């Protein structure tokens, strides 16, 4: 693993945690993680490495908002703990 890829991994984890907090209770954690990882792949080699964090956060957030808008409420409900 290179230093650059390690830093990119840290950024992906950080953005995932941030968005999981923002979308908790509205989308499953697995869906948030999937969107962040797919978005990272989409941005790969398309932007300057120093811009990865901001662009990953912004694009992932928009994609998660779009999922919430398009999906019926019944499909994104999280079961409550008993």
Buried (B, 14 or more C-beta within 10 A) or exposed (E): EEEEEEBBEEBBEBBBEBBBEBBEEBBBEEBBBEBBBEBBEEBEEEEEEEEBBEBBBEBBBEBBBEBEEEEEEEEBEEEEEE
